[in-house]
Amino acid sequence: MDWTLEVVIVPVSDLDRAIEFYRDRVGFELDHDTAMGDMHFAQLTPCGSGCSIVMGTLPAQHEMAPGSLKGVQLVVADAEAARAELLERGVECSGIQVIDPRDGGRFFGFADPDGNSWAVQQIRARAEHPLIPVEARGRFGAEQEA
């Protein structure tokens, strides 16, 4: 049986500010921004990822204090290019750390406005062998519309 991780809750204090940060600065796709009664929440997905983040006022999101999520890890094929892109978009990033010279051993980090922290790992093999093939991306939305 497959068990897939598909959503991580990110506790934030200001949903609109968080959407702006993750969508406009980090580059995640905004899947939806939904208001329903007293609840307001949004889901965003990094390009090429099978896992999204959800933020807002859903009951489970009140279980963690804003800024308390630490060390969620993203993977990119080129850490230097990814870091440069984030810096150009105004995201403060740490320097690149080489923990191991082999593929998978280069990291840098950044945090959102609330202090939730992210680690970014370079795995060059992702360029040629993405976890979700390019041709399979976006199919979920297309199937819903059909």
N, C-alpha and C positions, 0 to 999 in steps of 0.2 A: 504494500500500500504506500503510495506517495503521500508525503506530508509537506505541503508547500507553505512557506511564510509569505503572506501576501499583503499584510497591513501592519504598520507600526504606528502606535499613537504617539504623537509629539505634543507634550504639554506646553501651551503658550498662553500668554496673558492678553494678547491682542490679536484676534484672528486676522483682521485686515492687514495689519503690519506683517504678520507671519506669511500670509499669502504673497504679499509684495516681495518679501525677502526670498522665499523659496521659488516663486515663479520668475520674477524679474531679475533677481541677482544670481541665484544658484542655477536657474534654468530648468526646474522641474515643470512638467506639464500639469496644468490645473484640470483635473478630471471633472470635478464639480464643486460648486459652492452652493450649499443647500441650507435654507431656513425652513424650519418646520415647528410651528408653535414657539416654545421657549428655547428650542435647540437651533444652533447655527453651527455648521461644520463644513469642512472642505477636505477634499482628497486630492493629493498631488502625487505624480509618479516621475521618478528620474527616467530620462530617455534610456531605453534598452533594459529597464528593470521589470521584473515580475512582481516586485514588492512596492507598495505605495505607502505614503504617510497620510495620516488623518489627524486633523486638528480641530478644535472648537469646543462646543459645550455638550457633547454627548456624555452620558453618565460616567462611563469608564474614564473619560478624560479628566474628571475631577479627582481621581485617585492619586494623581501625581502632581507635584507642584511645578509651575512653569519653570523651565530651565533645568529640571532634574534628570532629563535623559542624557546619558553620557556615553560617548564612544561608539555610536552606531556607525557601521563601516560601509562606505561606498567603494566600488572598484572601478578603475579607469585603465585604459591601455597606455596612457602617457601622463604621468603625474605632473611633469613640468608644464605641459600644455594645459592641463586641467587647472592647475594652480594659477597660471597666467590668465586664463579666461575668468576665473573668479576674481582675481585682483582687478582686472579691467572693469568688472561689473561692481566694484566697490566692496567686495567681501574681504575682510581681513583674514589672512591665512598664516599658519606657521610656516617655517622653512621646511624644505624636504629633508627628511631623515632617512639615512640608509642604514637599516638594521641588519640587512643581509644583502650581499652583492647579487645574489641570484634573483630571478624574476619573482616578484611578490614581496620583496624586502624593502621597497621604497614607500614612504608614507608622508603625508602632511595632514594638517587638521584645520578646521574652522568651527565657528560657533554661530548660532542664530542670535537675534537681538535679546532673547530671554536667557541665553547661556546654555542651551542644549548643544552638545558638542558632537562633532562628526569627525571620523578618521577617513582619509582617502588613501587607498592602497593601489599601487600600480601593479597590474598583471598584464604584461605586454601581449600575452596569448589572447586576451579578450578582443584585440583588434581583428584577428583572423578567425577566432572561434567565440563569438558572443554567446552568452547563455540563452538569449532569445534571438533567433535569427531575424535579420532585418525584414525579410518577407513575411514573418509572422506577427510583426508589431502592428498594433492598431486593429487587428482582426476582431477583438472583443467588441469594440464600438460598432464595427461594420455589421457584425452578426446581430446586435441588438436592433439596428435600424432595419434589417431585412425582414 
